[in-house]
Amino acid sequence: MKIIITGATGMVGEGVLLACLQNPAIKEVLIINRKHFDLSHPKLKELLVPDFTKLDAFAGQLKGYDACFYCAGISSVGMDEAQYTYITFDTTLSFARTLASLNPDMVFTYVSGSSTDSSEKGKLMWARVKGRTENTLMKLSFKGVYNFRPGFMKPFKGQKNVKAIFKPVILIFPLLFPKYTLTLQEVAQAMINVVVKGYSKQVLEISDIKTLAL
């Protein structure tokens, strides 16, 4: 299996990447980043793309992949709706549309978030925008689109991109709220499994991700 991963410079993307590199089902991983990710591995390739809305120049390097694990994202804290929409909706959809045109047999997985608003009408700005992103992605001409809504995610062993302020929570949260906790190993394995065997739902909550990771 050949996959594309975005967001490897962030915690979620890095954890998914490390898990995929250890998985024998994965033969090649292409990480697409805006800045260099300092990691060397026989399976790993890197493509630096300054603007995810402008992929045409890289089309030849994006063909022939079985899946994309879209882990890039940003917090809505301190952002207005227009800014957050551009990064979360416009950029994601532009990227996905290009991949769909190049790889129609691809499976696209999008890391959304718990409490995302599928109605697109709720009070929470980020949840509305994420909901619109999910809904629009599911209309694209991929072989399959799956929106992952994880809650708290425990980092993969050996990760570098984990903020210091987050580390104490890693120890406590899973003990207090196990039903709302996933490991990034589980998230990655669920993504791999959904490419191989699909799933009955296109929107996967925490319990679905746990089930699919088995």
C-alpha positions in Angstrom: 0.0 0.0 0.0 1.2 3.5 -0.9 -0.1 6.4 1.1 0.1 10.2 1.4 0.1 11.8 4.8 -0.3 15.5 5.5 0.4 17.2 8.9 3.5 15.2 9.8 5.0 18.2 11.6 2.0 18.1 14.0 1.3 15.7 16.8 -1.5 13.7 15.0 0.3 13.5 11.7 3.6 12.5 13.2 2.0 9.8 15.3 0.1 8.4 12.3 3.3 8.5 10.2 5.4 6.7 12.8 2.8 3.9 13.1 2.5 3.6 9.3 6.3 3.3 8.9 6.3 0.3 11.3 3.3 -1.4 9.5 4.3 -4.1 7.0 1.2 -3.4 4.9 2.6 0.0 4.0 5.2 0.0 1.3 5.7 3.7 0.8 4.7 6.9 2.6 4.8 10.3 1.0 4.6 13.2 3.5 3.5 16.5 2.1 4.5 19.4 4.3 5.1 23.1 4.1 8.4 22.7 6.0 10.9 19.9 6.2 10.3 17.0 8.7 13.6 15.7 9.9 13.2 11.9 9.6 14.9 9.3 7.4 13.4 5.9 6.6 13.6 3.5 3.6 9.8 3.8 3.1 9.6 7.6 3.4 9.5 10.3 0.8 8.9 14.0 1.4 7.3 16.7 -0.8 7.5 20.3 0.3 4.5 22.3 -0.9 4.3 25.9 0.2 0.6 26.3 -0.7 -1.8 23.3 -0.5 -4.2 25.1 -2.8 -1.6 25.1 -5.6 -0.7 21.5 -6.4 -0.8 21.5 -10.2 3.0 21.8 -10.4 3.4 18.6 -8.3 0.8 16.4 -10.2 3.3 14.0 -11.5 4.5 13.2 -7.9 1.0 12.6 -6.6 -0.2 9.8 -8.8 -0.3 6.1 -8.0 -1.3 6.3 -4.3 -3.9 4.2 -2.6 -4.8 6.5 0.2 -4.4 9.9 1.8 -4.4 10.3 5.6 -5.2 14.1 5.9 -3.9 15.0 9.4 -3.1 18.6 8.8 -5.2 21.1 10.8 -5.1 24.0 13.1 -6.8 25.2 16.3 -9.6 27.8 15.9 -8.4 29.7 19.0 -7.8 33.3 18.2 -9.1 33.0 14.6 -12.2 34.4 13.1 -14.5 32.3 10.9 -13.1 33.5 7.6 -9.5 32.7 8.6 -10.5 29.3 10.0 -12.6 28.5 7.0 -9.8 29.2 4.6 -7.4 26.8 6.3 -9.9 24.1 7.4 -12.3 24.1 4.5 -10.9 25.8 1.4 -7.3 24.4 1.7 -8.5 20.9 2.5 -11.0 20.8 -0.3 -8.6 22.2 -2.8 -6.0 19.6 -1.9 -8.6 16.7 -1.9 -10.0 17.7 -5.3 -6.6 17.6 -6.9 -5.9 14.1 -5.4 -9.3 12.9 -6.5 -8.6 13.9 -10.1 -5.3 12.2 -10.1 -6.2 9.1 -8.1 -9.9 8.2 -8.5 -9.3 4.8 -6.7 -7.9 6.5 -3.7 -9.4 6.3 -0.2 -9.3 9.7 1.6 -9.4 9.9 5.4 -9.9 13.2 7.1 -9.0 13.9 10.8 -11.9 16.0 12.0 -12.9 16.2 15.6 -15.3 15.0 18.3 -18.5 17.1 18.4 -18.1 18.2 14.8 -21.4 19.6 13.6 -22.8 17.8 10.6 -25.8 20.2 10.3 -23.4 23.1 9.8 -25.8 25.2 11.8 -24.7 25.0 15.4 -23.3 27.7 17.7 -19.7 26.5 17.7 -17.8 28.1 14.7 -15.1 25.4 14.5 -17.7 22.6 14.6 -19.7 24.2 11.8 -16.7 24.6 9.6 -15.5 21.0 10.2 -19.0 19.8 9.5 -19.1 21.6 6.2 -15.6 20.2 5.4 -16.7 16.6 6.1 -20.0 16.9 4.1 -18.2 18.4 1.1 -15.4 15.8 1.1 -18.0 13.0 1.1 -19.3 14.3 -2.3 -15.9 14.0 -4.0 -15.2 11.2 -6.5 -12.8 9.1 -4.4 -13.2 5.4 -4.0 -14.0 6.2 -0.3 -14.1 9.1 2.1 -14.0 8.6 5.8 -14.1 11.3 8.4 -12.4 10.4 11.7 -13.6 12.2 14.8 -11.2 11.2 17.6 -11.2 12.6 21.1 -8.1 12.7 23.2 -5.2 11.0 21.5 -2.2 9.5 23.3 1.0 10.1 21.3 2.9 7.3 19.6 6.1 6.2 21.3 9.1 8.3 20.2 7.1 11.3 19.0 8.9 14.7 19.0 5.9 17.0 18.2 4.2 16.9 21.6 3.8 20.2 23.4 5.3 20.2 26.9 2.0 21.6 28.4 0.2 18.6 27.0 2.5 15.9 28.5 1.0 15.9 32.1 -2.5 15.4 30.6 -1.3 12.4 28.7 -0.8 10.5 31.9 -4.0 11.5 33.6 -6.8 11.8 30.9 -6.7 8.1 29.7 -7.2 7.0 33.3 -10.1 9.3 34.0 -11.8 9.1 30.7 -10.9 5.8 28.9 -14.0 5.9 26.7 -12.9 9.3 25.2 -9.3 8.3 24.7 -7.5 6.8 21.7 -3.9 6.1 21.0 -2.4 7.4 17.7 -1.5 3.7 17.1 -5.2 2.9 17.1 -6.0 5.9 14.8 -3.3 4.9 12.3 -4.4 1.2 12.3 -8.0 2.2 11.8 -7.0 4.3 8.8 -5.1 1.5 7.3 -7.9 -1.0 7.9 -10.5 1.3 6.4 -8.4 1.4 3.1 -8.3 -2.4 3.0 -11.8 -3.3 4.0 -13.9 -0.2 4.2 -16.4 0.6 6.9 -20.2 0.9 7.2 -20.1 4.6 8.2 -18.3 7.5 6.6 -18.2 9.5 9.9 -16.3 7.6 12.5 -16.7 8.4 16.2 -14.3 7.2 18.9 -16.1 3.9 19.3 -16.0 3.3 15.6 -12.2 4.0 15.4 -11.6 1.6 18.3 -13.6 -1.1 16.5 -11.9 -0.6 13.2 -8.4 -0.6 14.8 -8.8 -4.2 16.0 
